[in-house]
Amino acid sequence: SILLFYRLGAKKIIAYEPIKENVKFAKQIIKKFGINCKIYEYAVCKEDGEKEFLIEKEKYGRGDLSLLESNQNIYIYHELIPIKVKCISWKKVLKSVIKEKVDIAKVDCEGCEKYLIDIDDELIKQIKEWIIEAHNKEIAKDLIRKFGSCGFKLEKIIPFRIESTVFIVILYFKKI
């Protein structure tokens, strides 16, 4: 995502990534391309602190890892193992990025999108465009309602089908 936004003309990028292997890979990309990017080593969650997530054992120690909450209903091909990561709340993230005058937020954090539903509308309204990956039909519907009530138009829905049991949809909201 960092490289994509850089190639699309982003002047500054702020990223949150809790998995050290992914942070290391992202820093290599940032250095190679000279990207103005700040990476924070946190998972974005409901509240600050440390939280246990699940990660695919088969992939642990390599890049492209996803953290899963224990109650998340996502089909995984490999055995899962618990790891602890530092978390930061959506409220704190949004308050800090508003100071940076962020134009676009991309949310792809395997379940943390559901916590946006409880965020104060005024914080959400501060960002002009949102790209959100939702992993559940009900959460997707709640996000559409939430962002609609905040004055956003749903510009596009991009569904994914990995397996018949997997639901992933990308929601693209733009401030009216």
Phi, psi and chi 1 to 4 in degrees:
 res  aa     phi    psi   chi1   chi2   chi3   chi4
   1 SER       -  -37.2  -67.4      -      -      -
   2 ILE   -60.1  -48.3  -67.1  168.2      -      -
   3 LEU   -65.5  -40.3 -173.5   54.9      -      -
   4 LEU   -59.7  -50.8  171.2   66.2      -      -
   5 PHE   -65.7  -35.9  -80.9  100.8      -      -
   6 TYR   -60.9  -47.2  169.4   72.0      -      -
   7 ARG   -66.0  -25.1  -66.8  -97.6  167.8  101.9
   8 LEU   -84.9    0.4  -69.1  173.1      -      -
   9 GLY   104.6   10.1      -      -      -      -
  10 ALA   -62.2  133.4      -      -      -      -
  11 LYS   -83.5  -31.2  -55.9  -73.7 -175.0 -111.2
  12 LYS  -147.2  139.9 -177.6  176.3 -175.4  179.1
  13 ILE  -127.1  137.0  -61.9  165.8      -      -
  14 ILE  -119.0  126.1  -57.8  166.2      -      -
  15 ALA  -127.7  146.0      -      -      -      -
  16 TYR  -118.9  123.8  -71.6   84.5      -      -
  17 GLU  -149.0  114.9  173.5   56.8   62.3      -
  18 PRO   -86.2  -13.5   31.8  -36.5      -      -
  19 ILE   -94.4  118.5  -57.3  170.0      -      -
  20 LYS   -54.8  -39.3  -68.2 -172.1 -175.9  -43.7
  21 GLU   -62.8  -39.7  -69.2   81.7   -0.2      -
  22 ASN   -70.3  -36.7  -68.6   -8.5      -      -
  23 VAL   -63.8  -44.5  170.4      -      -      -
  24 LYS   -59.2  -45.8 -176.7  178.5  173.4 -175.0
  25 PHE   -63.4  -43.6  178.3   67.5      -      -
  26 ALA   -62.3  -40.2      -      -      -      -
  27 LYS   -64.8  -33.7  -74.3 -179.0  177.4  179.8
  28 GLN   -63.8  -42.5  -69.1  169.9  -10.6      -
  29 ILE   -64.7  -44.0  -70.0  171.5      -      -
  30 ILE   -59.1  -45.7  -69.1  164.3      -      -
  31 LYS   -67.0  -46.5 -175.5  176.2  179.6 -177.5
  32 LYS   -59.2  -41.2  180.0  177.0 -179.3  176.6
  33 PHE  -100.4   -1.0  -69.4   93.6      -      -
  34 GLY    64.3   42.1      -      -      -      -
  35 ILE   -84.2  135.9  -59.9  171.1      -      -
  36 ASN   -80.8   93.5 -177.8    9.2      -      -
  37 CYS  -142.2  135.9  178.5      -      -      -
  38 LYS  -111.7  125.7  174.2   68.9  177.6  165.2
  39 ILE  -109.7  129.3  -62.6 -179.7      -      -
  40 TYR  -107.2  130.8  -64.5   95.7      -      -
  41 GLU   -88.3   71.1  -67.7 -171.7   41.0      -
  42 TYR  -138.8  152.6  -68.8   96.1      -      -
  43 ALA   -90.1  139.7      -      -      -      -
  44 VAL   -88.6  121.6 -178.1      -      -      -
  45 CYS  -134.7 -169.0  -61.8      -      -      -
  46 LYS   -71.6  -38.2 -174.5  173.7 -174.2  168.6
  47 GLU  -144.4  163.3   51.2 -159.9   29.7      -
  48 ASP   -70.5  157.1  -64.9  -15.7      -      -
  49 GLY   133.4 -160.0      -      -      -      -
  50 GLU  -114.3  140.1 -168.0  173.0   82.1      -
  51 LYS  -139.2  147.8 -173.3  173.1  178.7  176.6
  52 GLU   -89.7  130.8 -171.6  172.7  -87.2      -
  53 PHE  -121.9  170.3  -75.7   84.6      -      -
  54 LEU  -108.9  145.6  -59.4  173.2      -      -
  55 ILE  -139.6  150.2 -163.6  161.3      -      -
  56 GLU   -70.0  120.2  -68.5 -177.8   79.8      -
  57 LYS   -59.1  -41.6 -177.2  177.8 -178.7 -179.3
  58 GLU   -58.2  -32.9 -171.1   88.9    3.9      -
  59 LYS   -99.3  -10.4  -66.2 -177.8  177.6 -179.1
  60 TYR   -58.1  132.6 -168.1   59.8      -      -
  61 GLY    96.8   -5.1      -      -      -      -
  62 ARG  -117.4  169.0  -60.4 -172.1  -15.5 -128.4
  63 GLY   -72.5  179.9      -      -      -      -
  64 ASP    58.1   47.4 -165.4   29.4      -      -
  65 LEU   -97.7  150.0  -66.0  171.0      -      -
  66 SER  -121.8  138.5  -64.3      -      -      -
  67 LEU   -93.5  138.7  -68.3  174.4      -      -
  68 LEU  -125.4  138.5  -55.6  171.3      -      -
  69 GLU   -75.7  151.1  -68.5 -176.6  -81.8      -
  70 SER   -62.0  -26.5   57.5      -      -      -
  71 ASN   -93.7    6.4   62.1  -11.1      -      -
  72 GLN   -79.8  134.9 -153.3  166.9  -15.0      -
  73 ASN   -99.3   75.3 -173.7   17.6      -      -
  74 ILE  -123.2  133.8  -66.1  179.6      -      -
  75 TYR   -73.4  127.0 -177.0   79.1      -      -
  76 ILE  -124.4  141.6  -61.5  -64.0      -      -
  77 TYR   -84.0  -19.9  -61.9   98.7      -      -
  78 HIS  -121.2  168.7  -54.6  -72.4      -      -
  79 GLU   -63.6  143.1  178.6 -174.5   -9.5      -
  80 LEU  -102.7  142.9  -62.3  173.5      -      -
  81 ILE  -126.8  149.0   57.8  171.7      -      -
  82 PRO   -82.6  141.9   26.6  -29.6      -      -
  83 ILE  -137.7  153.3   64.8  168.0      -      -
  84 LYS  -102.5  136.4  -70.5 -166.6  178.8 -143.2
  85 VAL  -134.6  157.1  -62.1      -      -      -
  86 LYS   -76.6  140.6  -66.3 -175.6  -66.8 -176.2
  87 CYS  -122.4  150.4  -63.6      -      -      -
  88 ILE  -130.2  143.4 -173.5  168.5      -      -
  89 SER   -77.1  151.5   69.6      -      -      -
  90 TRP   -56.3  -40.7  -94.1  114.7      -      -
  91 LYS   -57.5  -47.2 -175.4  177.2 -179.2  178.6
  92 LYS   -67.4  -40.6 -167.4  178.1  -81.6 -173.8
  93 VAL   -60.7  -49.1  166.6      -      -      -
  94 LEU   -66.4  -37.3  -68.7  175.0      -      -
  95 LYS   -63.4  -37.8  -77.2 -175.7  174.7 -174.4
  96 SER   -75.3  -38.5   70.7      -      -      -
  97 VAL   -75.5  -23.0  -62.3      -      -      -
  98 ILE   -62.6  -38.1  -73.0  167.1      -      -
  99 LYS   -62.3  -28.3  -65.8  174.4 -169.8  171.6
 100 GLU   -85.6   -4.0  -58.7  -81.6   -9.2      -
 101 LYS    57.5   57.6  -64.2 -173.5  170.9  107.1
 102 VAL   -74.0  134.8  170.2      -      -      -
 103 ASP   -95.0  -37.4  -66.2  -44.1      -      -
 104 ILE  -130.6  136.1  -60.7  172.1      -      -
 105 ALA  -117.4  128.8      -      -      -      -
 106 LYS  -112.0  121.8  178.7 -179.2  177.4  -80.9
 107 VAL  -113.2  111.1  179.0      -      -      -
 108 ASP  -143.6   75.2  178.5    8.4      -      -
 109 CYS  -134.3   40.4   45.6      -      -      -
 110 GLU    42.4   56.4  -45.7  -44.8  -42.9      -
 111 GLY   119.0  -20.5      -      -      -      -
 112 CYS   -72.4  -11.1   79.0      -      -      -
 113 GLU   -61.1  -28.1   71.3  -84.9    4.6      -
 114 LYS   -64.9  -25.0   67.6  179.5  170.0 -108.5
 115 TYR   -74.5  -15.7  -58.2  125.5      -      -
 116 LEU   -65.9  -26.1  -75.8  168.4      -      -
 117 ILE   -60.9  -31.6  -64.7  161.9      -      -
 118 ASP   -96.0    2.5  -62.3  -36.5      -      -
 119 ILE   -78.3  145.6  -67.3  -61.4      -      -
 120 ASP   -56.1  131.2  179.7   51.5      -      -
 121 ASP   -53.8  -39.0  -67.4   -2.4      -      -
 122 GLU   -63.0  -32.6  -68.1  -53.3  -47.8      -
 123 LEU   -69.2  -42.5  -71.1  173.9      -      -
 124 ILE   -64.8  -38.7  -72.1  174.5      -      -
 125 LYS   -64.7  -17.5  -69.6  176.9 -176.2  179.4
 126 GLN   -72.6  -16.1  -62.3  -59.8  -48.1      -
 127 ILE  -109.3  130.9  -61.2  173.9      -      -
 128 LYS   -73.7  -34.2  -61.7  173.6 -166.5  169.2
 129 GLU  -136.0  143.3  -64.0  177.5   55.9      -
 130 TRP  -131.4  133.2  -71.4   79.8      -      -
 131 ILE  -118.5  114.5  -57.5  164.5      -      -
 132 ILE  -126.0  127.0  -55.8  172.2      -      -
 133 GLU   -91.8  119.4 -176.2  176.3  -61.8      -
 134 ALA  -109.2  142.6      -      -      -      -
 135 HIS  -113.4   17.2  -63.7   87.3      -      -
 136 ASN  -158.6  135.6  172.5  -59.7      -      -
 137 LYS   -61.0  -42.1  -72.9 -179.7 -175.2  176.6
 138 GLU   -65.4  -42.0  -71.4   73.7   31.2      -
 139 ILE   -65.4  -40.5  -68.5  169.3      -      -
 140 ALA   -58.9  -45.7      -      -      -      -
 141 LYS   -62.6  -42.5  -72.2  177.0 -172.8  175.5
 142 ASP   -63.5  -39.7  -71.3  -16.1      -      -
 143 LEU   -65.4  -40.1  -72.3  166.6      -      -
 144 ILE   -61.9  -43.2  -69.1  167.6      -      -
 145 ARG   -64.4  -46.5  -86.4 -167.2  -66.9  -83.3
 146 LYS   -60.0  -51.0  171.3   73.1  171.1 -173.7
 147 PHE   -69.7  -32.4  -82.5   78.3      -      -
 148 GLY   -61.6  -42.7      -      -      -      -
 149 SER   -70.1  -18.3   72.0      -      -      -
 150 CYS   -91.5    2.8  -70.3      -      -      -
 151 GLY    90.1   27.4      -      -      -      -
 152 PHE  -108.2  149.1  -74.0   83.0      -      -
 153 LYS  -104.0  134.6 -179.6 -179.2  177.8 -167.5
 154 LEU   -77.1  107.6  178.1   61.9      -      -
 155 GLU   -81.5  -36.0  -66.7  -75.9  -27.6      -
 156 LYS  -158.6  146.0 -168.6  154.7 -171.9  111.2
 157 ILE  -124.2  125.4  -61.8  176.0      -      -
 158 ILE  -118.0  107.0  -55.5  168.3      -      -
 159 PRO   -84.1  151.4   27.5  -29.4      -      -
 160 PHE  -123.5  145.1  -76.7   91.2      -      -
 161 ARG  -130.0  102.8  -81.4  -83.3  179.0 -131.7
 162 ILE   -90.7  -49.0  -61.2  168.4      -      -
 163 GLU  -137.3  163.1  -64.3  -75.2  -30.2      -
 164 SER   -62.8  -23.3   60.5      -      -      -
 165 THR   -91.4   -5.9   57.9      -      -      -
 166 VAL   -98.5  130.2  176.6      -      -      -
 167 PHE  -117.9  118.3  176.3   85.8      -      -
 168 ILE  -138.9  134.3  -60.6  175.3      -      -
 169 VAL  -140.0  141.3   64.8      -      -      -
 170 ILE  -100.8  126.3  -53.2  -70.1      -      -
 171 LEU  -109.3  130.7  -55.0  170.2      -      -
 172 TYR  -117.5  112.6  170.8   50.3      -      -
 173 PHE  -109.0  141.2  -62.8  100.4      -      -
 174 LYS  -130.2  135.4 -166.0  167.8 -173.8  178.5
 175 LYS   -65.4  134.4 -160.1  172.7 -171.5 -179.4
 176 ILE   -79.6      -  -60.2  171.8      -      -
